[in-house]
Amino acid sequence: MQQYKKYNNLVIFLAELRKSIRLLGISLILMTIAIFFLSTGLITVFQEHLREKLYFFSVAGPFLAHVKVAFFGAVYALMPLLMYVLWKAMGKPFAVTGRKLFWFVFATCFLFYSGTLFCYFVTLPYGVEFLLSFQSESMKAVISIGRFVSFVTIFILAFGVIFELPVFMVFSAQVGLFSRQVFEKNRRFAVLGIAILAALLTPTPDVVNMALMGGPLYLLYEAGILVIRFLRIDEQRAASHALSTALKEKE
């Protein structure tokens, strides 16, 4: 019965997601085309932390770099729509609708944009400066525009995604996947996972940059626990389960 329920939830999720795929695809294409005409300015913004000239090593290099930036800008601008579609599909099997759906979308977008801004203004400058500090008179940087754009966009998006941790913690508690006690008892494993993630995603292996990513991420982990406690999600699920059990026994 439990396996059937999980399978049914998956089918509902995929069916709901399928309805919005076409809308997302069209929106992404149109937004990418629109932002393509602004991509030169965006590359200039990315280049502010570099203070070096960018080079290309193929005829299509500059064009492809502009396409990458335009696509990144489209994903960034359409994040509210993307999150609405995702949460609507994920929440439907678990009755996450109405106000709950709104708050999940709002919190996810807020944390995503906060993470990207934190990355651009705090972590990225330190990372780029550290990496370029190894050049010397006999060893100068010749940086490909394509690789630089990929590095910056992926790094910024990664920060935005991991900053959404508290929202997914709350959702997992809401649907009964993990309780607050599980998160509290496994803090040490969370710290280890955060340290590994910081080591993998930061552009440099130094302690400062790892701390700039790992520190906020751990604070977000603790914030997720506090939100679950404040909303009394575990208690509500326990009460709902007890009521359901009592009704079944009466039958």
N, C-alpha and C positions, 0 to 999 in steps of 0.2 A: 504493500500500500504506500509506504514511504517512498519507494523508488518510483512508483507511478506518479506520485505527487510532484517529485523533483522533475521527472520527464515532462509532465504537463506544464510546469512552470517554465521550463526551457522552451517548449513549443510556443507558449504565449509570448515569451520574451522575443523570440525570433520573428514571430508573426507581426508583432507590434513594430519591431525594428525595420522589418521589410517594407512596411507602409511608408516609412520616412526616408528610405535610401534614395529614392529618385529626387525628392525635394532637396536633400542634403547635397547630392551630386550636382544638381543644376545650380544650387546656390554657391557651391564651392567653385565651380567653373566660372560663373559670372563674376564672383568677387575676385578671383585670381586675375581675370582679364582687367578688371577695373583697377586693381592695385598694381598691376604690371606697369602702368603709366606713372606710378609714384615710386617705383622700385629704386630709381637712382637716388632719390632722397633718403630712402630707408638704408641703402648700402652706406651712404655717407654717415648716417646716424650710427650704424654698427661700427664704422671705421674710426669713430671718435676715440675709442679706447685703444686703438692700435697705434695710431700716429706713424704709420708706415704706408708706403705705396703698395698697392695690390697689382699683381701681374696675372696674365692668363697665358696658357701654354697650348691652346687649341683655338681654331677659328671660331668655334661655337661657344667658347668659354664664357665670355661676357654675357651672351644671350641666356645661356643656361643658368648663370648666377642670378640674373634678373628674374627668371622664371621661378627659381627656388625661393627667392625673397618674396615674390608675389604670392606664391602658394602658402608660405609661412604667414604672411600678412592676412591672407584669406582665412586660414585656420584660426588665427588669433582674433580676428574681428567677428568670426561666426561662432566663437566658443559658446556664447549663451544659447544659440540654436542647437549646437551639437550636444550640449549638456541637457537641454530640455528633451531632445529626442532620446538620449541615452537613459535619463532618469525615468522618463515616461515608460520606456520599454522595460527597464529593470524593475520599476515600481509597480507596474500593473499586476503581476502575479501575486504581489504581497500587499495589495490595496494601499499603495503609497500614491495618493492622489490629492487634488485640491491644495490646501494650505501646505501640507507636508511636501508635496511635489514642488511647490513654489520655493520653499525654504531650502530644499536640497539643491535645486538649480541655482538659487541666489548664493548660497554658501560655497558651492563648488566654483562658480565663476569668480566670486570675491577672492577666494584663496588662490585660484589659478593666476589671476592677474597680480595678486600680491607677490606670489612666488616669482613670476617673470620680472617684475619691477625690482625685487630684491636681487635677483640674479644680475640684471643689467647694471644696476647702480652700485652694487656692493661686491658680489663674488667675481663677476666677469673682469672688471678692471684689475683686481689683484691677480687673477689667474693669467691674464695676458701679459701683465707687467713682469710676473715671475718667469714665464716662459721666454720672453724676449730678453731677460737679463743675462742669458747665457751667450748672446752674440758678442763678438769682439771685432777688432780691426781686421782680423784675418777670416772672420766668419760672420757674414751679414745675412740677414733674413731676406729671402725672396719668397713671398707668400702668395700662393695661388688664390685668386678671388673665389673660385668655386669651393675650395676646401675651407676657406675662411668663413664663407657664408654658411656652409653646412655645419661647421663647428659652432658658430654663434647661435644659429636657429635651433639646432638640436639641444644645445646646452640650455637655452632659455626655456624651450618647451618642456624639457625634463624637469627643471625646477618648478615650473607651473604645475605639472602633474603630481609631483611628490608632495607639494604643499596642500594637496587635496586630501591628505591622509585622514584628518579628523572626520571628514564627511563620510568616507567609506567605512571608518570604524563605527560611526553612529548607525549607518545603514546595516552593517553586519550584525549589530546588536538588535536593531529593529526587526530583522527577519529571523533572528534566532540562530545565526551562524556562529557568532562568538559573543559571550557575555562580558560584562565589565570585569568580572573576576578573572577571566582568562587574560585580558589585557594587563591587569594589575599584577598577576602572578608571574607573567612572562616578561617583565620589564628588562631583565638582563639579556634575554634573547633579542628583545627589541633594540637594545643598545648595540648589541653585536651586529644585527642586521643593518641598523642605521650607519654604523661605522663602515661596514663593507660597501653599502650603497654610496656613501660619501666618497670612499676611495675610488670607486668605479666611475662615478659621474663627474667629479671635480676635474678640471683641466690639468691640475698640478697635484703631485703627491705630497706637498708640504702640509704640515699640521694646521697652519692658519686657514688655508682654503677648505680643508676637510672640516675644521671646526665651524667655518662660516656656513657650511651646508648641514653638517650633522647637528649642530646646536639648535637651530630653528626647527629642524625636523623632530628632534626629541621633545622640544617644547610643544610642538603640534600633537605629538603622540599623547603627552600628558593632558593637553587641552581636550583631545578626543575622549579620554577617560572622564574628565570633569563634566563634559557635556552629557555623556551617557548617564552619569550619576545625577546631574541636575534635572534631566528630563525623566528620570526614574523609569527608564525603558525596561530594565530587567524586572522591576517590580510589576510593571503593567503587563508584561508578557506572562509572568508567573500567575497573576490574578486572572488573566484571560484563560490560561491553561487550566487553572483550578475550576473556573466556572464551566468551561467546556466539558471537563471530566465529570463534574457534578450533574450536568444536564444529561450526559450519556448514561450515567448510573440510574437516573430517574426513569429513563426510557426502558 
